[in-house]
Amino acid sequence: MFIFGHIGITLGIFYLLNTLFSKNSFLATVPYIVFGSLLPDIIDKPLGRIILAETIGSGRIFAHTLLFGALLGLVGYYLYHKGQDKLLIVAGASFCHLLEDQMWNTPNIFLWPLLGWEFPRDTISGNFIEYLMIIFNRSYDSAFKVTFTSEIIGLLIIVLLTGKYIQLKMKENSVVK
């Protein structure tokens, strides 16, 4: 999955949960949801593919583990009881990222360090720019159906939520005038 899939699908999940279970403003949480939906990649891609490229050589390491999600969730839960819910939102969105990446299919990463301390190397070699280009091409190549489909679904959700936001703003402006 790439950017539109992670952002759009996570926004869709949070929008649905907000609609069903909360009376709080969904719009106020959007920046935290977007950040959390990308957080594992924001941490792991540069760390594993650039900084530790020679030793680890993977874009799915520490922040793609259940341990990272659990620790982030626990700190978020603690802060939630102190009246700050933003980190809990980031943690939930970050966990959605792990589900969207289907991390259970690579248990040696997902359950790290329970199954060992080593992370498997990516099958894609080359420098970071080459890696990004290959990932980008795969995300928008219909031959890679799961990734391509998730990107299309994510983009559609983003477009629908943007349309709903514009509709809400137009409605607010017409009431004010």
N, C-alpha and C positions, 0 to 999 in steps of 0.2 A: 504494500500500500504506500501511497505517496501523499503529498500535501492535501489535495482536495478530499481524498478518501478519509484521512485522519480527521481533518477539521470538520468536514460536512457530516460524516456519520456520527461523530461525537456530539456535535451541535444538535443533530436530530435526536439522539438518545436523551440528552439533557433537556431539550425542549419538550419532548414527550413526558419525561419524568416531572418537569416543572408544571406542565399543564395538568397532570393527573394528581400530583401530591403537594403542590406549593402555591401559595398566593403571592410569593415574592416576584419581583421583576426579573424576568429572564434576561432582558437586555443588559442589566447591570452585571451579569455574570459572564457574558460572552467573551470579554478579553481573557478571563481566567480559564475558561473552557478551551479557547483556541490555544493559549500557551500550554496548558496541561496536555492537550491532544498531541502536541509536537515535542513535549519535554524529553521523552526518552531518546528521540532522534537528535534533539539539540545537544544533549549530553554525550550520547554514545558515538555518533558519527564522527565528530571532530576528535574525540578522545581515542577511539579505537581505530579509526582509519587514517588519522594524521599524527597525533601525538604518540600513540603507541602502535603505529603501523607495523613496525619491524617485529614487535614481540607478540601483539595480539592480532592485529590485522582483521578486525571485524567491527561492523557498525552496530552490532547487537551484543552489548556486554552488560555492564552494571545496571544501567537504568532500564533494561529490558528484563530484569529479574523480578520475581515475586517478592523478594526481600526488599528491593527498592520501593516497590509499590506499597508494601506493608509499612515500612518505616515512614514513608511520606504520608500515608493514611493515618498512622498513629500520631504523628506530630500535628497533622491537620485536625484530627479529632480533639487533641489536647487544646489547640488554639480555638477550636469551635466552642468549647466550654468556657473559654475566656472571652467570648463574644466576637471572635474573628473567624469567619467562615471561608475566607478566600482560599487558604491552602487546602482545605478539605475539598473544595471544588477542583482545584488543580490536581489533587491526588486522584479524585474520581475520574477526571478526564485522562490522566496519565494511565490509569488502569484500563480505561477503554482502549487506549493505544495498544496495550499488551494483548487484549482480546482481539482487536482488529488485525494485529500481526500474527495471530494464532500461535502465540509463544508456547503453548502446551505441546506443539509439534516438535519443539526443540527443548526437551526437558533439562538437558545439561546446561542450558542458559537460564531457562525459566526458574528452575529450582536451585540455581547456584547459591551457595556453595555445597548444598547437600549431596550432589552427585560428583563432586570434585571441584578443584580450584581452577582448572583450565577452561578457557573459552575456545570453541572451535573457530578456525579461521574461515573467513568468507571464501566462497568458491570463485568470486570475482576478484581478479588480481589487477594490478596497475595502480597508478597514482589516484589521488582523491578526485581530480577532475574527470578522469576516465571512468572511475567508479560512478560518479554522479550522472554522467551521460548515459551509461548503461542502464542504471536504475530509472532514469527519466524516460529513456526509450521504451523500457519494459512497461512502465506505467501507462503508456499511451499506445501500446501495441496490442491489438485485439487478440493476438495469438496467446498472450498472457491473460487469459480470461478473468481470473479472480482479481488481479490488480487493476486491469482495465475497467471491469465492472464496478469495483469499489470506487474508483476515481470518478466515474460517470454518476454513480449514486450520490457520492459526496458533493459533487458539483451541483447536481439537481437540488439537493437539500439546501445548499448555500444560496442558490438562486431563489428557491421558494421562501426561505426565511428572510432574505433581503427584500423580496416583494412584500412579504407580510409587514416588515419594518417600514417600508415606504408607505404602504397603505395606512398603517397606524399613524405615521407622521402627517400624512395628508388629512386624515380624519381629525387629528388634534388641531391642525392649522385651521380647518374649516369651522371647528367649534369655537376657537379663540376669536375669529373674525366675526 
